[in-house]
């Protein structure tokens, strides 16, 4: 083997030497004439220039490497538009989808590279989910080290010590070491979201994804997959089934049984929008505190049919010596009853002293007389066609007649009054 290498080297050097000799002969570099000396100067000068340029490029590259690494480390490497402080010793730097991000420790060591995006854990967990553009894995935000190498096509954030992953089309829950802790034997459905533990429980769908239930951290079904929707809110769960809702605490205790209402937890109260669009308040123990909540009250104005000409002394209309504008304006007055709002977008009528006349079942209420009101049920009630009614002063119920016809009569009355006023003005000018 050694002898073969020696022979190969001698042959290679011989070929190179012969080639160089031939090259110098062709160029006339061995000629001692003026031509030969000129050729040697040109070749020598060109070689010196090339070596000088190569030295400059090498020095520049070396300087840039040292500058980026030492001198301008924070300004150059960290000039990303997106960064996150993960812990005392670990930070993430990235530029969205423009360039790959990376994880760096406080001492300047890059532990994870080629990151497309990250998703921080919930609660007190320290495992960060990240993607390299193809698969997903996890790294520890306290140390910056990769704990679970990217291998999952779909993966979700850690919460309550567990994270869900797509393992060959099946949803499984893993611990911080990557070991499977729960295998609910539920297939992954593209576009599905969730699979995250809240209050030590996780909402899971049935195999057909038409119903939902909950499992605990041991993988036991504490609620069978027979509900239309389960939504976590703070330390509670809002459960929907058959158009009704109930509220369950984190200990799986029923706070409010199923009722025909839309429920929500906010602060220290539970809001309930009932089927009749009234609002109710409950405390966090499910006790009723307000059975008829009104969120707003407004006065209603109606057109009287009278016309008014504004006195415009400042502009001084030359066509109206009396300082009156040429366009009549309708006169509005305040109706007897007021409009109140219960649930968002649902209105009812009340007397001036606060007595409720109608339930909040209308999406629009307007006054068309002192004690005559136009009420309509719109799309907010789930109806395709608006249900119109008039409420009069005699019985507070519905009145016969068409609102468009009445509006047409009012408009005709205004037109007649306008024409009469113009006729009186013309007669006065003639006089």
C-alpha positions as MATLAB code, in Angstrom:
seq = 'XXXXXXXXXXXXXXXXXXXXXXXXXXXXXXXXXXXXXXXXXXXXXXXXXXXXXXXXXXXXXXXXXXXXXXXXXXXXXXXXXXXXXXXXXXXXXXXXXXXXXXXXXXXXXXXXXXXXXXXXXXXXXXXXXXXXXXXXXXXXXXXXXXXXXXXXXXXXXXXXXXXXXXXXXXXXXXXXXXXXXXXXXXXXXXXXXXXXXXXXXXXXXXXXXXXXXXXXXXXXXXXXXXXXXXXXXXXXXXXXXXXXXXXXXXXXXXXXXXXXXXXXXXXXXXXXXXXXXXXXXXXXXXXXXXXXXXXXXXXXXXXXXXXXXXXXXXXXXXXXXXXXXXXXXXXXXXXXXXXXXXXXXXXXXXXXXXXXXXXXXXXXXXXXXXXXXXXXXXXXXXXXXXXXXXXXXXXXXXXXXXXXXXXXXXXXXXXXXXXXXXXXXXXXXXX';
ca = [
       0.000    0.000    0.000;
       2.806    2.396    0.963;
       4.685    1.629   -2.225;
       1.582    2.254   -4.318;
       1.114    5.670   -2.715;
       4.758    6.596   -3.373;
       4.489    5.572   -7.024;
       1.258    7.524   -7.415;
       2.807   10.652   -5.903;
       5.901   10.458   -8.108;
       3.738   10.032  -11.189;
       1.500   12.972  -10.277;
       4.412   15.298   -9.577;
       6.085   14.220  -12.815;
       2.992   15.054  -14.816;
       2.679   18.457  -13.138;
       6.352   19.237  -13.773;
       6.107   18.233  -17.422;
       2.995   20.371  -17.841;
       4.720   23.385  -16.243;
       7.768   22.882  -18.455;
       5.624   22.752  -21.581;
       3.684   25.845  -20.435;
       6.851   27.892  -19.894;
       8.263   26.838  -23.271;
       5.074   27.829  -25.076;
       5.041   31.279  -23.462;
       8.717   31.774  -24.096;
       9.535   32.279  -20.458;
      12.927   30.509  -20.856;
      13.899   32.743  -23.696;
      16.621   35.191  -22.589;
      15.580   37.739  -25.152;
      13.602   40.882  -24.380;
      10.402   39.000  -25.196;
      11.142   36.287  -22.643;
      11.981   38.803  -19.947;
       8.735   40.705  -20.685;
       6.679   37.523  -20.417;
       8.258   36.645  -17.078;
       7.449   40.121  -15.699;
       3.815   39.906  -16.828;
       3.316   36.429  -15.383;
       5.076   37.339  -12.140;
       3.068   40.532  -11.728;
      -0.231   38.775  -12.428;
       0.612   36.032   -9.941;
       1.487   38.637   -7.293;
      -1.804   40.498   -7.906;
      -3.824   37.296   -7.626;
      -2.093   36.338   -4.383;
      -2.663   39.845   -2.976;
      -6.401   39.718   -3.846;
      -6.681   36.253   -2.311;
      -5.005   37.487    0.858;
      -7.405   40.454    1.073;
     -10.481   38.254    0.643;
      -9.218   35.792    3.268;
      -8.465   38.594    5.734;
     -11.912   40.156    5.170;
     -13.703   36.869    5.748;
     -11.688   36.246    8.884;
     -12.426   39.744   10.192;
     -16.151   39.389    9.547;
     -16.230   36.063   11.345;
     -14.478   37.531   14.393;
     -16.633   40.675   14.322;
     -19.907   38.775   14.193;
     -18.818   36.396   16.887;
     -17.263   38.790   19.356;
     -17.598   42.515   18.634;
     -21.125   42.880   17.293;
     -22.626   39.715   18.765;
     -25.776   41.242   20.245;
     -26.523   43.674   17.428;
     -25.857   41.421   14.462;
     -26.984   37.990   15.595;
     -29.929   39.265   17.575;
     -31.309   41.783   15.080;
     -34.363   39.647   14.460;
     -37.817   41.128   14.308;
     -39.216   38.452   16.598;
     -37.696   37.252   19.866;
     -38.889   35.744   23.111;
     -37.432   35.679   26.570;
     -38.089   32.100   27.647;
     -36.275   31.966   30.973;
     -33.405   33.544   32.888;
     -30.861   31.611   30.853;
     -32.624   30.928   27.533;
     -33.983   33.151   24.744;
     -35.438   32.513   21.321;
     -34.561   34.610   18.268;
     -36.395   34.370   15.001;
     -37.686   36.292   12.032;
     -40.976   34.548   11.385;
     -41.041   32.778    8.027;
     -38.233   34.907    6.538;
     -35.287   33.121    8.152;
     -34.749   30.243   10.549;
     -34.800   30.984   14.251;
     -32.620   29.600   16.989;
     -32.385   29.135   20.750;
     -29.486   30.706   22.596;
     -28.345   30.424   26.186;
     -27.083   33.336   28.243;
     -23.435   32.413   27.575;
     -23.976   32.737   23.799;
     -24.332   29.042   22.944;
     -26.878   28.145   20.271;
     -28.510   24.913   21.355;
     -31.364   24.569   18.848;
     -31.219   25.812   15.242;
     -33.369   25.818   12.083;
     -36.599   26.670   13.943;
     -39.659   27.767   11.994;
     -41.859   28.572   15.028;
     -42.244   27.787   18.711;
     -45.213   27.419   21.087;
     -44.649   27.945   24.788;
     -46.246   25.617   27.352;
     -49.139   26.438   29.640;
     -48.988   26.804   33.384;
     -45.764   25.707   35.077;
     -44.546   23.392   32.322;
     -41.128   24.070   30.788;
     -41.280   22.082   27.534;
     -41.498   24.276   24.414;
     -42.968   22.816   21.220;
     -41.094   23.808   18.048;
     -41.136   23.013   14.349;
     -38.336   22.848   11.803;
     -40.814   23.157    8.969;
     -41.333   19.411    8.546;
     -41.786   17.784   11.957;
     -42.181   18.953   15.549;
     -40.302   18.326   18.764;
     -39.675   19.852   22.200;
     -36.850   21.638   24.030;
     -36.492   22.711   27.656;
     -36.918   26.465   28.069;
     -34.879   26.407   31.324;
     -31.774   24.843   29.783;
     -32.277   25.279   26.021;
     -31.547   21.600   25.391;
     -33.600   19.430   23.065;
     -35.433   16.834   25.140;
     -37.631   15.289   22.442;
     -36.199   15.345   18.926;
     -38.496   16.486   16.103;
     -40.361   13.454   14.802;
     -44.073   14.262   15.038;
     -46.069   15.586   12.125;
     -48.480   17.245   14.581;
     -47.823   18.107   18.215;
     -49.411   20.408   20.779;
     -48.182   22.383   23.787;
     -47.416   20.890   27.176;
     -49.972   21.454   29.933;
     -50.301   19.756   33.316;
     -47.165   17.746   32.528;
     -48.526   16.162   29.321;
     -48.655   16.951   25.612;
     -50.632   15.398   22.784;
     -48.937   14.243   19.579;
     -49.975   12.693   16.293;
     -48.374    9.254   16.308;
     -48.974    7.712   12.881;
     -52.499    9.077   12.716;
     -53.401    8.367   16.362;
     -53.604   10.862   19.227;
     -51.330   10.010   22.155;
     -50.230   11.926   25.235;
     -46.531   11.954   26.162;
     -44.618   13.082   29.243;
     -41.544   15.329   29.364;
     -39.298   12.372   28.461;
     -41.274   11.486   25.351;
     -42.829    8.363   26.855;
     -46.475    7.607   26.042;
     -48.526    8.258   29.177;
     -52.055    8.000   27.717;
     -53.251    6.202   24.618;
     -56.961    6.980   24.239;
     -57.057    5.135   20.870;
     -58.608    8.097   19.117;
     -57.622    8.887   15.512;
     -56.225   12.278   14.619;
     -58.647   14.280   12.507;
     -57.077   16.940   10.206;
     -58.057   20.415   11.289;
     -58.985   19.364   14.807;
     -57.693   21.547   17.589;
     -57.403   21.307   21.313;
     -55.958   18.154   22.804;
     -54.654   20.242   25.721;
     -55.143   19.573   29.417;
     -56.938   22.181   31.536;
     -57.592   21.715   35.216;
     -56.099   18.185   34.941;
     -58.671   17.210   32.323;
     -58.681   17.179   28.530;
     -61.576   17.407   26.070;
     -61.581   14.667   23.451;
     -63.908   13.938   20.575;
     -65.428   10.634   19.631;
     -64.090    8.639   16.709;
     -66.647   10.334   14.436;
     -65.941   13.754   16.020;
     -69.638   14.414   16.428;
     -69.607   14.346   20.239;
     -67.177   15.347   22.992;
     -66.167   14.089   26.419;
     -63.318   14.453   28.943;
     -60.514   12.290   30.288;
     -58.351   12.714   33.376;
     -54.539   12.428   33.558;
     -54.810    8.667   34.011;
     -56.701    8.343   30.731;
     -60.060    7.569   32.350;
     -63.213    8.971   30.766;
     -64.752   11.141   33.484;
     -67.370   12.332   30.981;
     -68.417   10.126   28.090;
     -68.233   11.536   24.561;
     -71.932   12.376   24.327;
     -71.977   16.184   24.510;
     -72.205   18.746   21.733;
     -69.479   21.010   23.125;
     -67.207   21.351   26.165;
     -65.388   24.657   26.641;
     -62.907   25.526   29.411;
     -63.335   28.963   31.025;
     -61.039   29.844   33.922;
     -61.445   26.969   36.423;
     -64.813   25.865   35.008;
     -66.195   23.902   32.093;
     -69.217   25.000   30.048;
     -70.956   21.909   28.680;
     -73.568   22.031   25.888;
     -76.062   19.334   24.990;
     -79.316   19.511   23.049;
     -79.434   23.333   23.061;
     -78.949   23.530   26.841;
     -75.855   24.318   28.897;
     -74.462   23.567   32.325;
     -71.332   24.559   34.260;
     -68.936   22.129   35.936;
     -66.091   23.035   38.277;
     -62.516   21.752   37.968;
     -63.371   19.097   40.562;
     -66.136   17.842   38.226;
     -68.863   19.217   40.516;
     -72.004   20.547   38.833;
     -72.240   24.253   39.648;
     -75.275   24.897   37.451;
     -77.466   22.154   35.976;
     -78.538   22.113   32.347;
     -80.762   25.088   31.544;
     -82.056   26.614   28.310;
     -79.573   29.497   28.251;
     -76.185   30.651   26.988;
     -73.794   30.632   29.946;
     -70.488   32.416   30.493;
     -68.094   32.851   33.416;
     -66.537   36.272   33.900;
     -64.773   37.385   37.058;
     -66.809   36.452   40.116;
     -70.132   35.875   38.347;
     -71.896   33.649   35.857;
     -73.916   35.348   33.114;
     -76.923   33.585   31.654;
     -78.711   34.748   28.517;
     -82.061   32.997   28.775;
     -84.192   31.705   25.922;
     -86.456   34.754   26.230;
     -83.352   37.011   25.888;
     -83.420   38.185   29.478;
     -80.135   38.378   31.381;
     -79.465   36.747   34.722;
     -76.497   36.792   37.078;
     -75.356   33.938   39.309;
     -72.458   33.712   41.716;
     -69.704   31.116   41.261;
     -71.644   28.706   43.475;
     -74.646   28.819   41.137;
     -76.876   31.035   43.337;
     -79.150   33.510   41.510;
     -78.232   37.143   42.267;
     -80.160   39.054   39.550;
     -83.062   37.566   37.588;
     -83.646   40.491   35.202;
     -80.617   42.526   34.270;
     -80.984   45.645   32.087;
     -77.810   46.759   30.355;
     -79.078   50.085   28.947;
     -82.069   52.465   28.695;
     -82.728   54.998   25.908;
     -85.386   57.632   25.167;
     -87.236   57.291   21.862;
     -87.938   60.183   19.469;
     -90.688   60.378   16.859;
     -91.570   62.747   14.019;
     -94.515   64.956   14.864;
     -95.398   65.747   11.259;
     -94.602   69.402   11.835;
     -91.959   71.302    9.907;
     -89.533   73.856   11.192;
     -87.476   76.406    9.293;
     -84.196   77.182   10.993;
     -83.376   80.791   11.836;
     -79.930   81.213   10.337;
     -78.904   84.738   11.169;
     -75.190   84.037   10.744;
     -75.274   82.869    7.145;
     -77.924   85.368    6.027;
     -79.640   83.563    3.180;
     -80.327   86.190    0.472;
     -83.299   84.218   -0.819;
     -84.936   84.303    2.586;
     -84.984   87.861    3.949;
     -86.313   86.612    7.288;
     -83.155   84.521    7.766;
     -84.973   81.232    7.308;
     -83.447   78.324    5.396;
     -85.201   77.092    2.326;
     -85.316   73.418    3.468;
     -87.862   72.556    6.159;
     -86.763   70.220    8.953;
     -89.051   67.748   10.724;
     -89.845   68.324   14.373;
     -89.069   65.471   16.792;
     -90.510   64.891   20.225;
     -89.865   62.362   22.971;
     -92.194   59.351   23.123;
     -93.845   58.349   26.379;
     -92.135   54.962   26.778;
     -88.439   54.156   26.844;
     -86.442   51.394   25.207;
     -84.317   49.094   27.355;
     -81.699   46.525   26.326;
     -81.270   43.182   28.080;
     -79.132   40.704   26.163;
     -76.909   42.211   23.494;
     -79.103   43.380   20.599;
     -82.443   42.531   22.236;
     -84.827   45.298   23.314;
     -88.097   45.857   25.142;
     -90.328   48.756   26.217;
     -90.735   50.244   29.681;
     -92.797   53.102   31.149;
     -91.181   56.369   32.292;
     -91.312   55.145   35.898;
     -89.453   51.918   35.012;
     -92.312   49.414   34.638;
     -91.502   46.780   32.015;
     -94.189   46.573   29.325;
     -92.688   43.966   26.973;
     -90.103   41.243   27.176;
     -86.769   41.903   25.394;
     -87.832   40.048   22.272;
     -87.246   42.682   19.606;
     -84.113   43.513   17.653;
     -85.431   46.964   16.706;
     -87.800   49.397   18.436;
     -88.580   52.902   17.194;
     -91.319   55.414   18.024;
     -93.773   56.500   15.306;
     -96.017   58.500   17.645;
     -96.226   59.711   21.224;
     -97.414   56.302   22.362;
     -97.122   54.202   19.190;
     -94.041   52.071   18.491;
     -92.632   50.036   15.652;
     -91.128   46.753   16.885;
     -89.370   44.129   14.813;
     -87.828   40.734   15.377;
     -84.832   40.463   13.093;
     -82.196   37.890   12.304;
     -80.860   37.911   15.824;
     -83.927   35.876   16.849;
     -83.072   33.161   14.343;
     -85.952   34.062   12.017;
     -85.405   34.410    8.298;
     -88.183   37.026    7.943;
     -88.668   40.018   10.186;
     -91.739   39.846   12.418;
     -93.217   43.325   12.689;
     -95.745   44.620   15.181;
     -97.123   47.866   16.519;
     -97.645   48.533   20.155;
    -100.222   51.202   21.007;
    -101.198   53.015   24.168;
    -104.535   51.281   24.752;
    -103.575   47.693   25.439;
     -99.810   47.543   24.887;
    -100.330   44.721   22.416;
    -100.147   44.351   18.702;
    -102.025   46.716   16.388;
    -103.339   46.038   12.917;
    -102.100   48.039    9.981;
     -98.956   48.338    7.969;
     -96.044   50.497    9.078;
     -95.210   51.469    5.518;
     -98.731   52.834    4.991;
     -98.508   54.955    8.148;
     -95.094   56.249    7.137;
     -96.527   57.092    3.728;
     -99.369   59.076    5.382;
     -96.908   60.981    7.570;
     -94.770   61.855    4.541;
     -97.885   63.057    2.660;
     -98.863   65.214    5.638;
     -95.399   66.800    5.694;
     -95.600   67.490    1.954;
     -99.011   69.159    2.322;
     -97.761   71.291    5.204;
     -94.734   72.314    3.180;
     -96.841   73.321    0.199;
     -99.212   75.286    2.432;
     -96.310   77.184    3.973;
     -94.890   78.070    0.580;
     -98.307   79.254   -0.599;
     -98.622   81.555    2.437;
     -95.164   82.966    1.731;
     -96.014   83.639   -1.878;
     -99.240   85.409   -0.913;
     -97.318   87.535    1.603;
     -94.714   88.537   -0.970;
     -97.411   89.512   -3.444;
     -99.061   91.683   -0.835;
];
